[in-house]
Amino acid sequence: MTAPTTIRLTTAQALVRFLANQYSERDGREQRLIPGVWGIFGHGNVAGIGQALLQAAVTREADLPYYLARNEQGMVHASVAYAKMRDRLAAFACTASTGPGSTNMLTGAALATTNRLPVLLLPSDMFATRAADPVLQQLEDSRGGDVTVNDAFRSVSKYFDRVSRPEQLIPAVLAAMRVLTDPVETGAVTLALPQDVQAESFEWPVSFFRRRVWHVGRPLPEPAAVERAARLLRNARKPLIVAGGGVVYSDARSRLCAFAEATGIPVADTHAGKGAVPWDHPCAVGGIGSTGAYAANELAKEADVVLGIGTRYSDFTTASHTVFGNPDVTFVNLNVARLDAVKHSAEPLVADARLGIEALTAALTGWRTDEAYRDRTRHLIARTREIEEVCFHRGHGPRPAQTEILGALNQALGDRDVVINAAGSMPGDLQQLWRARDPKAYHVEYAYSCMGYEVAAGLGAKMADPSREVVVLVGDGSYLMMAQEIATMVSEGLKVIVVLVQNHGFASIGSLSEALGSQRFGTKYRFRDGDSGLLDGDVLPVDLATNASSLGADVLHATTVDGFRTAMEKAKAATRTTVVHVETDLYGPNPPGHGWWDVPVSQTSALDSTRAAYETYAAHKLTQRHYL
């Protein structure tokens, strides 16, 4: 008997079966490209993708595990964190109901695309037939009948398609896999699925469901481009490397260390690149830019050639175009994306980071920076260590400074343990102070800096590598934005440590507000004062520790640095998700600033504080320039 060449399935059933058979491969290692589906069901997907996932689990016709999230934005964050831990070689799918369930994923989509991390979004859509029109939660647009809220995903997705007929799924989902596995184009991929089409059946070619392996290549550098880049570096007297996330995703860490050792070029890092060179490596000079370390920013002021590897040069990395102070500075950018390789009028080296570093190492054989420059690098590193130690041991009271908690936490964690953060004052403190040996141990989302990322990301990171201790470092501001996935950690039996730092306000924006002459307006959690009419009354009696306990976590309390150390030891020994609650001083003190961030100040004001801030702002603007 001849085997059938087609099979009748619904669109949703076909999608589930297809996704279960997708794999990625790099350097001979294959893994599941889509390891599972996150979802929250409602009208629009409960009888479509929901039914398909149930059928797959019951009949075992497709191996695609389902995970229940508590917030649609949170499940996208968890997926992104998973992809980051897997070097972008695996990506979850996320399904949501029609309307608000789907648009809740928009922030997650923006975060994924900004960070260039893959995630597959499957928002449910309105009826393709428009038989019921308008349906519940439908946006009626007077300009056109084919517009839905899901069109909002177009601007934050690297690929968007609406599957309005079953057979359209075939080209749409193949295009989706192409983008998810492209190191240049990856980000959020959105396939909007009308609810009636999800449930509609079709005769699918059996070959559509075959096992597919998507090969993630390593683009080779052009020899002439390598020679041009090497020529600039050979002529440099004060070169500096800026290591970004591309070093990590390319698994080029050992090559970068060897290159730095051979040439003597100091290595600064971005948030995404921290740990690519261990913090105590002789060439490691710390974070660079607006919240950068003393050594990195001092070297950046003098650098005559900057070798950017796998960095997109955000404004925090360049301190809003002020950190590279040499008027004759030249850039060489090694990047898989030409968009980034040509930034700052650079000599571009478009290639995989690992292969590009290997080519530069060979081209610079025998060349090395002079001893005086290496001595200066060592001196600046020593001064940076002194600054760190002051921050770690302030003896501040009655509430400890946040930097003291970070010092104690860094000391408590092992080299492979993962710390996760995203927003508030902590990313800046971490970039200066965190001592990372392993790039997977430093997981700070600072491309979109999304409040609410941390807890959900802890869930995804733990799923990506259960062998690592995962520590979520979150302030009360971010915690209040999104803490629901603690319940998911508990339901999945995952052990994550959540360090909840409560200072009763927005420390980062409060400090920024004060520096910009806005007097910390609207940045503290306070009762409204009856006399002033402002939110500057007594502290609100908010009990976040009890909230965490209500979500199913075990909770430990600390009021001192020593108490925090003790609580961390207990949390590490625990087998369940544990929250360590500690209160810190809202007013710092934070690490000393070595960079600038361009946040415009009112040019005219009735407030003395704002006028004084504008004078400072105008002085900084004089040092800002395009790198031409």
N, C-alpha and C positions, 0 to 999 in steps of 0.2 A: 504494500500500500504506500502511495506517495504521501510524504509528510505535508500537512497543510501549509500553505504559504501566507495565510492571513489568520487573524484571530479577532473575534468580536469582543471589544472591551469598551467601557466608557472612557471618556477623555481623561478623567482623574485616575482610573485604574491603569490606563496606558502610561500616564506620567509617572506613577509610583513604580511600575515595573521598569520603565526606562531608567529612572534615577538610581534604582538599586543595582544597575549593571554598569555604572560609570566609575572609572578608575583614573588616577593620575600617576605619572611616572617621571622620576628624575634620577639620574645617575644609577639607573638599574633597579631602583626601589619603587615598587608599586604599592598603592594604598587606595582605599575607598575615597573617591572624590566627594560623594555625598553620603556621609555616614549615618544620617538620620534626618528626621523632620521635627522641628519645633512647631507647636500650633496651639491656638485657642479657637474653639469651634463656636459658630453661631450661624445665623441664616446666611447662606452664600457658600459655605464650605462643609457644613456638617453632613450633608447628604451627598457631597461630591468627593472631595479629598478625604474627608473623615471616613466615609464608607469605604473608600479604596484602601486606606491604611488599615482599617479593621479587617477587611477581606484578606489583605496581604498577610496580616499577622495570624489569622485563623487558618487559612489554607496553605500558608507558607509558600505562596506562589512568587513572593518577592520579599527580600530581606531589607526592610527599610524601617528601622525602629522609630517609634513616635515618642516625643517628650512633651509633657504638658507644662507650659509656662504660666506665670501669673499676670504678666503684662506683655503686650505685643512688642513694645519698644525694648523691654528687657530681654526677650528671646532673641532679638536681632543682636543686641550687645553680647549676649552669651555666645552667639554664633561667630561674631567677629573675633572675640577673644580666643575662641577655639582655633579659628583660621590663623591668627597671629602666632599662636603657640605651635602650629603645624607648618610654619613657614609658607603659608598660602597654598599648600598642596591639598587641602581638604576644606570643604565648606558645607555648612548645614543649609537645608531649605527651611523656610518659615512660612506657614500658612495662617491666614487670618480671615475673619468674617467680613462681609460686605460693610462698607461705610467706615465708622469710627475704628473698628477693629483693624482694618487695613491701614487707615491713615495714621494710626498709632505707630506704625512701622517707619514713618517718614524720617523721623530723627535718626533712627538706627541706620536707615539707608544713607543719609547724609554723612554720618560718621564713618560708615564702611567705605564710601567712595572717597572721602577726604583722606582717609588713612590708607587707601588703596589696598583694601582687604576684601576678599571675596565672600559674598553671601547671596543666596538665591531666595528672592522674595516672591511669594505666590499670593498676592492680594485677591480676594474674591471681588467680582464685579457685578454690574447690573445684568439684566436679561439681555442677551444678544438679540433675541427675537422681538424684544420690547412688547411682548404680549401683555404683560402687566406693567403699566407705565403711568405715572411714576410709582416705583415700589418703595417700601420702607427704607429710609436713609439715602434715597437717591438725590443727588444734586441736579436740579433742573437749571440748565444754562440756556438762556434765551438766544445765544449765538449759534447753538448747534446741538442736535439731539444725541451725538455720539460722545459728548464730553461727560466724564465721570470724575469723581474725586481722585481716582487712581492716576489721572493724568498729571497730578502733582508729583508723581514719582519720576517723571521724565527728566526733570532738571537735576535730580540727585542720584540717577542711575547711570551706569556705564553702558547698559543696554536695556531697552524697554520694548515690550511687545504686548499686544492684546490678542489673545487667542479667541477669535469670534466664531470659528468653525473648528470642529475636531481635527480635520486634516492639517490645519495651520500649526498644530502643536509640533509636527515633525521638524519643519525648518526653524521654528522659534526655539525649541529646546536644544537643538544642535548648535544654534548661534549662542545660546546661553552658556553652554559648556565651553565653547571657544573663548568667550570673554572671561569666564571664571578662572580659566587656566592660563591666561595671558598675563605675564608679569608686568607688562606695560599698561594694559588696558583694564586690569581687574578692578573690582569694586562691587557695588550693589548691582545685581542683575534682577530685573523685575519682569515677571510674566503675569499680567493681569488676566484672571480667569473668570469670565461670566458664569454665573451660577447655573444657568441652564446648560451651557456647553460642558461644564464639568460632568454632568450626569448623562449627557447624550452619548449614545454608543456609535461605534464605527468599526469597519473592517480594517485592522491595522496590519501592515506587513510584518511578518514574524521577524524579519531581519532588523527591524527597528529596535528590537529588544536584545540584540546580541551584546556580548561583553565588549565594551569600548575602553580603550586606554588612551588617555590624552597626555601626550608627551610634552613635558615642560623643558624646553631646551635651554642651552646656555649660549647666547650669541657671542661669537668670537670678535675680538677687537681687530680693527683694520690695522695692519702693520704700519702704514704711514702715519696713522693717528697716534699710535703708540710712540713712534719716534718723535713726533712733534711735542707730545706731552713730556716725554723723557728729556728732550732738549731744554724745555722750560725749567724742569726740576733740577737738571744739572747746573744751570746757571743761577739757581736760587741761593741766597745766603741765609734766609730765614723762612724756610718753608713750613707749612702747617697742614696737617691732614684733618678734615672734618668727616667723621664716620657717621653715616646715617643708617636707617633701617635696611637699606639694600645690602649692607654687609652681612646683616643677620639673616635675611631671607635667602641670600645666596650661599649661606653656610661658608662664608669666606673669613671667618674669625682667625683661624690659625695662619692663613696666608697674610692677613693684615699684620698680625703680631710679628711674623717673620720679616715682612717688608719694613716695618718700623725699626726693628732691631738692626737690619742690614744697612739702612740708610741713616738712622738717627733722627728721622723726622718725628716730631711730637704729634700725638694723636688726641684731638678733642672729639667730643661726641655730642650728638643730639639726643633727645629723649629716646627715639626709636633705635639709636645706635649704641646706647649705654651698655657697657658690658662686653661689647665686641672686642675690646682690649681690656683685660682685667684691670681693676682700679689701681693695683699696686705694681703694674708693669712700669718699668723705667721710662717708657715713652708716653704713658697715659697722663694727660693733663686735665681731664675732667670735662664737664659740660661747658658748652659755649653759648654765648648770646645774652639775651635779656636777663636771664636768671643763671648765667653761667658762672663757673668757678674762676677764682682769681688767676690761676696759672693760664688757663685757656684764653681768657679775655686779654690778658697782658700780651701773650704771644700773638694773638690776632691783631692787636694794634700795630705790631711791627712787621707782620708777615708780608713778604714780597711775592710769594707764590702760595696759593691755597689749593690743595688737592681735595676736592669734595668727592667722596665715594658713597654712592647710594643715598644722597640727601637731596631734598627738594628745596632747601634753603627757605624755610618759613621765616616770617618776620622775627620770631623769637630766636631763631638760629643766628640771624644777622644783627640782632638788636636793632631792628628797624633800619637796617642799612647804616649802622654807625660803628659796629664792632671792628670791622677791618679798616684800620686807620691809615695805613700806608697809602699815600696818594698814587703810587705806582703799582699797587697790588694787581696781580694777574691771577686768574682762576683756571684750573684744569679740572674738569668735571667728568668723572667716570660714573656712568649711569646707564642702566638698560633702557631708560626712556630718553629720547632725544629732547623732549620738552624740558627736562631737568639738566641734561648735559650741556645745553647752550646758555643756561642762565648766567647772568653777570658777564656777558660777552666772553664766555670761557672758551678755551680750547677744548672741544668736546671729544670724549672717548666713549663712544656708544658701544656698550658691551656688558655682559654679565660681570658682576663685581669680582667674583673669584678669578675668572679667566683674565680680567683686566689687571688685577693686582699681580697675578703671575707674570703677565707680559711686561709690566712695568718693572718688576723685580729683576727680570732677565735683562731688560734694556738699561738698567742702572747699576749693573754689576761693577763693583769696584768704587762706586761713588758714595760719599758719605758727608753729612754736614760737618762743619768744623767743630773743634773741641770747645771753643768759646761759646758757641750756640748751645751745645749740649750741656755745658756747665750752667748757663743761664736757665735752661729748662729745669735742671735739677734744683736750682735755687728757688724757682717759682713754685715747683711742686712742694718743696719743704715748707714754704710760707703758706701754701694752701692747706697743708695738713694742720698747721697751727691754728688757722681760722676754723677748720672743722672741729678741732678739739675744744675750742672755746664755746662753739655752738652746742656741742654735746654735753658739756659739763658746766652750765651756767650757774647752777644752784639757785635757779629762779623760784620765787614763791609769791603768795602761798600756793597758787596753781603752777604746775611746771610749764616751761616753755615748750612749744611744739617740737623744737629742734632737739630737746633733751629726750623726748619720747622717740623720735626718729633714731637717735643715737643708740638708745637701749634696744629698739627693735632690730636695727641693723646687726647689733652684737648678738642678739638672740637667735637669728636665722642662720641656717647653713648656706653653703655656696649655691645649692640647687633650689633652695626655697624661693618661691615667687612672691614678690610684693606687687600689688595692683593699686593704681591710683589714676585719677583723670582730671580733677578740677579743684579749684580753690587755691589756697596758699601752699598746699603740700607739694604740687608738682615743682614749683620753684625751689622749695627747700630741698626736695629730693634730688633735683638736678645738681645742686651744689654739693650735697652732703652724702648721698647714697653711695656706698662702696660695693659695686657689683663685680663679681668675677665671671658670671654667666649671663649672657644677654637675655635668656629666658627668665632669669631671676628678677629682671627689672621690666615690669609691664605697666608703663605709664602712657595712657592715651592722651597725647597732647597735640594732635593735629586738629581735632574738633573740640577737645577739652569739654566733654559732655558731662554735666552734672547728672548723676544717676547711673553712670556706666559701671561703677566699681563693683557693686554687689553682684550684678548680673554677669559681669566679666569674670568674677571669681568662680562662678558656676561653670562657665565655658572653659576656663583655663584648667580647672580640676578635671573636667571630662577629657580634655585633650591629653593630659599627662597625670594620671592618678598617683604616680610614684613621687610626685613633688608635693611638698607642703605649700599650700596656697594661702596667702595672707592678703585679705582685702583691707586697704587702708583708706578709710572714708571719714570725711567730716560730717557734722550734723546737717549741713546744708544739702550735700549730695544724698545723704541717707534719707532725708525727708522727701527728696525727689523720687527715689525708687529703691525700696528695700524689699519688695515683695518676693524676690527670688530666693530669699532665705528659706521661705516655705518650700520652694522647689528643691533646694539643697537637701533639706530634711527628708522630703518625700522620696528622693532618689538615693538616700543613704550616703551622701557625699560629705566628707569632713573638710570644711573650710574654716579658717580663722578670720573673723571680722574684727579689726581694730577700729572701734568707733570713737573718734576724737571729737568731743563736744566742747565748743567754746561759746555757744549761744549766739551765733551770728555768722556773717560772711567775712571771715578774717581777710581773705585776699582782696575782695572788692572794697572792704572797709579801709584797708591800708591804701589801696589805689585811690579811693575817693578822697581820703585825707591828703594824699600827695598832690591831687589835682584841684584842691581847694573846695571840695564838696562836703567836707566835714563829716564823713562817714554816714551821710544821710541815707536812711532806708536800708542799713546793712546789719542791724542788730535785732535779735529776737526779743522784743520788749512789748509791754503793755502800752497802749496809747496814753500819753499824759494829758490829763484834763485841762491843764493850764496852757501848755505850749501847743497842744493839738498834734504833736509829733509822736512817733513811735520811740520814745526815749524814756519810758517809765521803768518800772521794776522788771526784772528778768522773768520770762514766762516759765511756769512750772511744768515744763515738758519733760517727760520721762521716757527717753528713747530706749533705755535698757529694758524697761518693762515691755515696750513695743516689740523689741527683738525677741524677748522671751515668749510673747504671745504668738510669734510666727514659728515657734518650735525650737529655737536655738537655746543652748545653755548659755548663761551669762555670768561673766566675772567682772568685778569692779576694781578699779585702781584709782587712787587719789594722789600718789606720789610716784616718782620714777622707780624707786625700789619696789613699790607695790606693783607697778606695771611689769617689772622684770619677773616677779613671782607669778603674776597672772599669766604671763606669756609661757612660762614653763608648764603651768597646768594646762593651758590651751594646747600646747604642742603634744602633751601626753594624752589628750582626750581623743575619743574615737568618733565624736559627733561634731557637727557644726557648732562653733563656740564663738560668742561675741565678747570681746574684752572692751569694756567701757571705761574711758578715762577722760577727765576734764582738763583742759589746758587754758592758758591765758589768751583771751581774744586779741590782746594787743602785743603779742609776741613775747620777747623780741625775736625777729627773724634773722637769717644770715645777712651779712652786709651785702649791699648791691654792688655789682661790678659792671652792669650793663643798663641799657635804657629800652623802654618800650614806647612807641609812638601812640599815645591816646590823646587826641586833641583836647585842648582846654579852651574854655570860652574866652574870646578875644576882648570882650567887654563884660563888666560885671559890677554890681553894687556891693559885692562882698570883698573885703580885704583879702581873705584867704584865697579866693579865686584869682584876684589880680596878681598876688605874689606867685601863685602857681603858674600863671601864664608867662611870667618873666623867666622862670626856670625852663618852661617848655620851649620858649623861643630860643633860649641859649642852646638847648639840645638840638633843635632843628638846624642850627648852623653847621653841625657836624654830619648831618644826614646827606647822602648823595647816591646817585646811581653809579654802579660799577661798570664803567665803560672802557 
